[in-house]
Amino acid sequence: MIGTGGKTRLPTPGEALPGRPAAAYPLAERHAVTGRPLHPPFPGGFGVILFGMGCFWGAERLFWREPGVWVTCVGYAGGHTPWPTYAEVCSGRTGHAEVVRVVWDPARVDLPRLLQLFFENHDPTQGMRQGADVGTQYRSAIYATTDADLALARRARDLYAEALARAGRVRSVTTEVAPAGPFYPAEPAHQQYLARNPGGYCGLAGTGVRLPVEVLRAEAAGAGPSR
Protein backbone atom coordinates (compact mmCIF):
# COMPACT_ATOMS: atom_id res chain seq x y z
CA MET A 1 0.00 0.00 0.00
CA ILE A 2 1.51 3.33 -1.00
CA GLY A 3 0.37 5.06 2.20
CA THR A 4 2.96 3.26 4.35
CA GLY A 5 4.80 5.86 6.38
CA GLY A 6 2.01 8.42 5.89
CA LYS A 7 0.76 11.06 8.28
CA THR A 8 -0.75 10.07 11.62
CA ARG A 9 -2.61 13.29 12.51
CA LEU A 10 -6.06 13.91 11.09
CA PRO A 11 -6.34 17.21 9.21
CA THR A 12 -8.88 19.83 10.22
CA PRO A 13 -11.53 20.76 7.63
CA GLY A 14 -9.50 23.87 6.85
CA GLU A 15 -6.36 21.85 6.24
CA ALA A 16 -8.02 19.23 4.05
CA LEU A 17 -7.63 19.09 0.27
CA PRO A 18 -10.53 20.73 -1.61
CA GLY A 19 -11.59 17.68 -3.61
CA ARG A 20 -14.10 17.91 -6.43
CA PRO A 21 -17.86 17.69 -7.07
CA ALA A 22 -17.74 14.25 -8.71
CA ALA A 23 -15.41 11.29 -9.07
CA ALA A 24 -12.23 11.89 -11.04
CA TYR A 25 -12.55 8.38 -12.51
CA PRO A 26 -15.32 6.17 -13.94
CA LEU A 27 -16.88 4.06 -11.19
CA ALA A 28 -16.95 0.28 -11.37
CA GLU A 29 -20.57 -0.85 -11.72
CA ARG A 30 -20.63 -4.50 -10.62
CA HIS A 31 -18.90 -6.76 -8.14
CA ALA A 32 -16.16 -8.79 -9.82
CA VAL A 33 -17.04 -11.92 -7.82
CA THR A 34 -20.84 -11.90 -7.48
CA GLY A 35 -21.81 -9.70 -10.43
CA ARG A 36 -24.16 -7.71 -8.20
CA PRO A 37 -24.49 -3.91 -8.42
CA LEU A 38 -21.95 -2.07 -6.30
CA HIS A 39 -24.11 0.99 -5.74
CA PRO A 40 -27.60 1.78 -4.37
CA PRO A 41 -30.44 1.12 -4.44
CA PHE A 42 -29.96 -2.12 -2.52
CA PRO A 43 -32.73 -4.65 -1.75
CA GLY A 44 -35.25 -3.43 0.80
CA GLY A 45 -34.61 -4.43 4.39
CA PHE A 46 -30.90 -5.12 3.85
CA GLY A 47 -28.33 -3.62 6.23
CA VAL A 48 -25.48 -1.30 5.26
CA ILE A 49 -22.39 -0.54 7.33
CA LEU A 50 -18.84 0.71 6.69
CA PHE A 51 -15.79 -1.00 8.22
CA GLY A 52 -12.26 0.40 8.31
CA MET A 53 -9.62 -2.11 9.41
CA GLY A 54 -6.43 -1.11 7.61
CA CYS A 55 -5.81 -1.80 3.93
CA PHE A 56 -9.22 -2.30 2.34
CA TRP A 57 -8.13 -5.04 -0.08
CA GLY A 58 -8.05 -7.84 2.47
CA ALA A 59 -10.95 -6.43 4.49
CA GLU A 60 -13.22 -6.55 1.46
CA ARG A 61 -12.37 -10.17 0.70
CA LEU A 62 -13.05 -11.13 4.32
CA PHE A 63 -16.62 -9.85 4.05
CA TRP A 64 -17.53 -10.90 0.51
CA ARG A 65 -16.72 -14.49 1.54
CA GLU A 66 -19.22 -14.40 4.41
CA PRO A 67 -22.55 -16.10 3.59
CA GLY A 68 -25.35 -13.57 3.78
CA VAL A 69 -23.25 -10.60 2.67
CA TRP A 70 -24.96 -9.39 -0.48
CA VAL A 71 -22.29 -7.06 -1.87
CA THR A 72 -19.12 -5.26 -0.84
CA CYS A 73 -17.47 -2.11 -2.19
CA VAL A 74 -14.26 -0.41 -1.10
CA GLY A 75 -13.98 3.33 -0.71
CA TYR A 76 -13.25 6.29 1.50
CA ALA A 77 -15.22 7.59 4.49
CA GLY A 78 -14.86 9.63 7.66
CA GLY A 79 -12.97 12.54 6.13
CA HIS A 80 -13.47 16.04 4.76
CA THR A 81 -12.44 16.03 1.08
CA PRO A 82 -15.29 15.32 -1.38
CA TRP A 83 -14.50 12.62 -3.94
CA PRO A 84 -10.85 12.10 -3.02
CA THR A 85 -8.47 9.96 -5.05
CA TYR A 86 -6.48 7.10 -3.58
CA ALA A 87 -3.27 9.14 -3.75
CA GLU A 88 -4.97 12.03 -1.94
CA VAL A 89 -6.26 9.75 0.83
CA CYS A 90 -2.79 8.26 1.24
CA SER A 91 -1.31 11.76 1.56
CA GLY A 92 -3.04 12.13 4.93
CA ARG A 93 -4.65 15.38 3.78
CA THR A 94 -8.27 14.25 3.33
CA GLY A 95 -9.07 12.72 6.73
CA HIS A 96 -10.60 9.60 5.21
CA ALA A 97 -10.22 6.00 6.27
CA GLU A 98 -10.02 3.16 3.78
CA VAL A 99 -13.29 1.29 4.32
CA VAL A 100 -15.39 -1.50 2.89
CA ARG A 101 -19.12 -0.93 2.54
CA VAL A 102 -20.89 -4.14 3.53
CA VAL A 103 -24.49 -4.77 2.48
CA TRP A 104 -26.02 -7.79 4.18
CA ASP A 105 -29.20 -9.84 4.19
CA PRO A 106 -30.40 -10.01 7.82
CA ALA A 107 -32.28 -13.23 7.07
CA ARG A 108 -28.93 -14.94 6.45
CA VAL A 109 -26.35 -13.17 8.65
CA ASP A 110 -26.65 -10.80 11.59
CA LEU A 111 -24.71 -7.70 12.54
CA PRO A 112 -23.11 -9.35 15.60
CA ARG A 113 -21.44 -11.84 13.23
CA LEU A 114 -20.15 -9.02 11.03
CA LEU A 115 -18.84 -7.19 14.10
CA GLN A 116 -17.14 -10.41 15.18
CA LEU A 117 -15.36 -10.62 11.83
CA PHE A 118 -14.37 -6.97 12.15
CA PHE A 119 -12.88 -7.11 15.65
CA GLU A 120 -11.24 -10.52 15.35
CA ASN A 121 -9.46 -9.89 12.05
CA HIS A 122 -7.46 -6.76 12.81
CA ASP A 123 -5.88 -5.09 15.83
CA PRO A 124 -8.19 -2.25 16.94
CA THR A 125 -5.65 -0.86 19.42
CA GLN A 126 -3.08 0.53 16.99
CA GLY A 127 -4.38 4.03 16.37
CA MET A 128 -3.39 5.38 12.98
CA ARG A 129 -1.94 2.15 11.64
CA GLN A 130 -2.36 -1.56 11.02
CA GLY A 131 0.93 -3.38 11.30
CA ALA A 132 3.40 -1.93 8.82
CA ASP A 133 0.70 0.23 7.19
CA VAL A 134 0.99 3.64 8.85
CA GLY A 135 -1.29 6.62 8.27
CA THR A 136 -4.68 8.04 9.12
CA GLN A 137 -6.31 6.06 6.30
CA TYR A 138 -5.47 2.80 8.12
CA ARG A 139 -7.30 3.60 11.36
CA SER A 140 -9.88 1.24 12.84
CA ALA A 141 -13.39 2.59 12.24
CA ILE A 142 -17.04 1.63 12.06
CA TYR A 143 -19.53 3.98 10.41
CA ALA A 144 -23.13 2.91 10.98
CA THR A 145 -26.15 3.88 8.91
CA THR A 146 -28.82 3.41 11.62
CA ASP A 147 -29.03 4.35 15.30
CA ALA A 148 -29.58 0.71 16.29
CA ASP A 149 -26.48 -0.43 14.39
CA LEU A 150 -24.47 2.42 15.90
CA ALA A 151 -25.46 1.39 19.43
CA LEU A 152 -24.62 -2.25 18.73
CA ALA A 153 -21.24 -1.33 17.25
CA ARG A 154 -20.40 0.76 20.33
CA ARG A 155 -21.39 -2.09 22.60
CA ALA A 156 -19.25 -4.50 20.57
CA ARG A 157 -16.30 -2.13 20.97
CA ASP A 158 -16.80 -2.11 24.75
CA LEU A 159 -17.13 -5.89 24.90
CA TYR A 160 -13.98 -6.35 22.86
CA ALA A 161 -12.07 -3.92 25.09
CA GLU A 162 -13.15 -6.00 28.09
CA ALA A 163 -12.08 -9.21 26.34
CA LEU A 164 -8.67 -7.74 25.54
CA ALA A 165 -8.22 -6.66 29.17
CA ARG A 166 -9.09 -10.15 30.40
CA ALA A 167 -6.46 -11.51 28.01
CA GLY A 168 -3.85 -9.22 29.54
CA ARG A 169 -3.67 -6.74 26.69
CA VAL A 170 -2.79 -3.28 28.01
CA ARG A 171 -3.47 -1.08 24.98
CA SER A 172 -6.84 0.64 24.65
CA VAL A 173 -9.22 0.08 21.75
CA THR A 174 -8.96 3.03 19.37
CA THR A 175 -11.81 2.08 17.01
CA GLU A 176 -13.78 5.12 15.87
CA VAL A 177 -17.52 4.36 15.96
CA ALA A 178 -19.71 7.06 14.43
CA PRO A 179 -22.71 7.67 12.18
CA ALA A 180 -21.87 7.16 8.52
CA GLY A 181 -21.29 10.27 6.47
CA PRO A 182 -20.55 10.36 2.74
CA PHE A 183 -19.01 7.24 1.23
CA TYR A 184 -16.88 7.69 -1.88
CA PRO A 185 -16.25 4.49 -3.88
CA ALA A 186 -12.60 3.87 -4.66
CA GLU A 187 -11.12 3.55 -8.11
CA PRO A 188 -12.04 0.42 -10.11
CA ALA A 189 -8.53 -1.02 -9.71
CA HIS A 190 -9.16 -1.35 -5.95
CA GLN A 191 -12.57 -3.02 -6.18
CA GLN A 192 -12.33 -6.74 -5.33
CA TYR A 193 -8.57 -6.37 -5.73
CA LEU A 194 -7.68 -9.77 -4.29
CA ALA A 195 -10.14 -11.56 -6.57
CA ARG A 196 -8.20 -10.24 -9.56
CA ASN A 197 -4.80 -10.43 -7.84
CA PRO A 198 -4.94 -13.56 -5.65
CA GLY A 199 -1.34 -13.20 -4.57
CA GLY A 200 -1.72 -9.53 -3.71
CA TYR A 201 -1.06 -7.84 -0.40
CA CYS A 202 -3.39 -8.58 2.53
CA GLY A 203 -2.55 -6.87 5.81
CA LEU A 204 -5.22 -8.51 7.99
CA ALA A 205 -3.91 -9.78 11.31
CA GLY A 206 -6.01 -10.25 14.42
CA THR A 207 -5.08 -10.24 18.11
CA GLY A 208 -6.19 -13.82 18.78
CA VAL A 209 -8.79 -12.54 21.25
CA ARG A 210 -12.42 -13.50 20.66
CA LEU A 211 -15.38 -11.11 20.70
CA PRO A 212 -18.12 -12.57 22.99
CA VAL A 213 -20.61 -12.55 20.16
CA GLU A 214 -23.22 -14.56 22.10
CA VAL A 215 -23.44 -11.70 24.63
CA LEU A 216 -23.82 -9.21 21.82
CA ARG A 217 -26.61 -11.27 20.25
CA ALA A 218 -28.47 -11.54 23.54
CA GLU A 219 -28.32 -7.79 24.02
CA ALA A 220 -29.37 -7.13 20.43
CA ALA A 221 -32.39 -9.36 21.05
CA GLY A 222 -33.45 -7.13 23.93
CA ALA A 223 -31.99 -8.90 26.94
CA GLY A 224 -30.10 -5.78 28.01
CA PRO A 225 -26.38 -5.45 28.80
CA SER A 226 -24.88 -8.62 30.21
CA ARG A 227 -22.05 -8.70 32.71
C-alpha positions in Angstrom: 0.0 0.0 0.0 1.5 3.3 -1.0 0.4 5.1 2.2 3.0 3.3 4.3 4.8 5.9 6.4 2.0 8.4 5.9 0.8 11.1 8.3 -0.8 10.1 11.6 -2.6 13.3 12.5 -6.1 13.9 11.1 -6.3 17.2 9.2 -8.9 19.8 10.2 -11.5 20.8 7.6 -9.5 23.9 6.9 -6.4 21.9 6.2 -8.0 19.2 4.0 -7.6 19.1 0.3 -10.5 20.7 -1.6 -11.6 17.7 -3.6 -14.1 17.9 -6.4 -17.9 17.7 -7.1 -17.7 14.2 -8.7 -15.4 11.3 -9.1 -12.2 11.9 -11.0 -12.6 8.4 -12.5 -15.3 6.2 -13.9 -16.9 4.1 -11.2 -17.0 0.3 -11.4 -20.6 -0.9 -11.7 -20.6 -4.5 -10.6 -18.9 -6.8 -8.1 -16.2 -8.8 -9.8 -17.0 -11.9 -7.8 -20.8 -11.9 -7.5 -21.8 -9.7 -10.4 -24.2 -7.7 -8.2 -24.5 -3.9 -8.4 -22.0 -2.1 -6.3 -24.1 1.0 -5.7 -27.6 1.8 -4.4 -30.4 1.1 -4.4 -30.0 -2.1 -2.5 -32.7 -4.6 -1.7 -35.3 -3.4 0.8 -34.6 -4.4 4.4 -30.9 -5.1 3.9 -28.3 -3.6 6.2 -25.5 -1.3 5.3 -22.4 -0.5 7.3 -18.8 0.7 6.7 -15.8 -1.0 8.2 -12.3 0.4 8.3 -9.6 -2.1 9.4 -6.4 -1.1 7.6 -5.8 -1.8 3.9 -9.2 -2.3 2.3 -8.1 -5.0 -0.1 -8.1 -7.8 2.5 -10.9 -6.4 4.5 -13.2 -6.6 1.5 -12.4 -10.2 0.7 -13.1 -11.1 4.3 -16.6 -9.8 4.1 -17.5 -10.9 0.5 -16.7 -14.5 1.5 -19.2 -14.4 4.4 -22.5 -16.1 3.6 -25.3 -13.6 3.8 -23.2 -10.6 2.7 -25.0 -9.4 -0.5 -22.3 -7.1 -1.9 -19.1 -5.3 -0.8 -17.5 -2.1 -2.2 -14.3 -0.4 -1.1 -14.0 3.3 -0.7 -13.2 6.3 1.5 -15.2 7.6 4.5 -14.9 9.6 7.7 -13.0 12.5 6.1 -13.5 16.0 4.8 -12.4 16.0 1.1 -15.3 15.3 -1.4 -14.5 12.6 -3.9 -10.8 12.1 -3.0 -8.5 10.0 -5.1 -6.5 7.1 -3.6 -3.3 9.1 -3.7 -5.0 12.0 -1.9 -6.3 9.7 0.8 -2.8 8.3 1.2 -1.3 11.8 1.6 -3.0 12.1 4.9 -4.7 15.4 3.8 -8.3 14.3 3.3 -9.1 12.7 6.7 -10.6 9.6 5.2 -10.2 6.0 6.3 -10.0 3.2 3.8 -13.3 1.3 4.3 -15.4 -1.5 2.9 -19.1 -0.9 2.5 -20.9 -4.1 3.5 -24.5 -4.8 2.5 -26.0 -7.8 4.2 -29.2 -9.8 4.2 -30.4 -10.0 7.8 -32.3 -13.2 7.1 -28.9 -14.9 6.4 -26.4 -13.2 8.6 -26.7 -10.8 11.6 -24.7 -7.7 12.5 -23.1 -9.4 15.6 -21.4 -11.8 13.2 -20.1 -9.0 11.0 -18.8 -7.2 14.1 -17.1 -10.4 15.2 -15.4 -10.6 11.8 -14.4 -7.0 12.2 -12.9 -7.1 15.6 -11.2 -10.5 15.4 -9.5 -9.9 12.1 -7.5 -6.8 12.8 -5.9 -5.1 15.8 -8.2 -2.3 16.9 -5.6 -0.9 19.4 -3.1 0.5 17.0 -4.4 4.0 16.4 -3.4 5.4 13.0 -1.9 2.2 11.6 -2.4 -1.6 11.0 0.9 -3.4 11.3 3.4 -1.9 8.8 0.7 0.2 7.2 1.0 3.6 8.8 -1.3 6.6 8.3 -4.7 8.0 9.1 -6.3 6.1 6.3 -5.5 2.8 8.1 -7.3 3.6 11.4 -9.9 1.2 12.8 -13.4 2.6 12.2 -17.0 1.6 12.1 -19.5 4.0 10.4 -23.1 2.9 11.0 -26.2 3.9 8.9 -28.8 3.4 11.6 -29.0 4.3 15.3 -29.6 0.7 16.3 -26.5 -0.4 14.4 -24.5 2.4 15.9 -25.5 1.4 19.4 -24.6 -2.3 18.7 -21.2 -1.3 17.3 -20.4 0.8 20.3 -21.4 -2.1 22.6 -19.2 -4.5 20.6 -16.3 -2.1 21.0 -16.8 -2.1 24.7 -17.1 -5.9 24.9 -14.0 -6.4 22.9 -12.1 -3.9 25.1 -13.2 -6.0 28.1 -12.1 -9.2 26.3 -8.7 -7.7 25.5 -8.2 -6.7 29.2 -9.1 -10.2 30.4 -6.5 -11.5 28.0 -3.8 -9.2 29.5 -3.7 -6.7 26.7 -2.8 -3.3 28.0 -3.5 -1.1 25.0 -6.8 0.6 24.7 -9.2 0.1 21.8 -9.0 3.0 19.4 -11.8 2.1 17.0 -13.8 5.1 15.9 -17.5 4.4 16.0 -19.7 7.1 14.4 -22.7 7.7 12.2 -21.9 7.2 8.5 -21.3 10.3 6.5 -20.5 10.4 2.7 -19.0 7.2 1.2 -16.9 7.7 -1.9 -16.3 4.5 -3.9 -12.6 3.9 -4.7 -11.1 3.5 -8.1 -12.0 0.4 -10.1 -8.5 -1.0 -9.7 -9.2 -1.4 -5.9 -12.6 -3.0 -6.2 -12.3 -6.7 -5.3 -8.6 -6.4 -5.7 -7.7 -9.8 -4.3 -10.1 -11.6 -6.6 -8.2 -10.2 -9.6 -4.8 -10.4 -7.8 -4.9 -13.6 -5.7 -1.3 -13.2 -4.6 -1.7 -9.5 -3.7 -1.1 -7.8 -0.4 -3.4 -8.6 2.5 -2.6 -6.9 5.8 -5.2 -8.5 8.0 -3.9 -9.8 11.3 -6.0 -10.2 14.4 -5.1 -10.2 18.1 -6.2 -13.8 18.8 -8.8 -12.5 21.2 -12.4 -13.5 20.7 -15.4 -11.1 20.7 -18.1 -12.6 23.0 -20.6 -12.5 20.2 -23.2 -14.6 22.1 -23.4 -11.7 24.6 -23.8 -9.2 21.8 -26.6 -11.3 20.2 -28.5 -11.5 23.5 -28.3 -7.8 24.0 -29.4 -7.1 20.4 -32.4 -9.4 21.1 -33.4 -7.1 23.9 -32.0 -8.9 26.9 -30.1 -5.8 28.0 -26.4 -5.4 28.8 -24.9 -8.6 30.2 -22.1 -8.7 32.7 
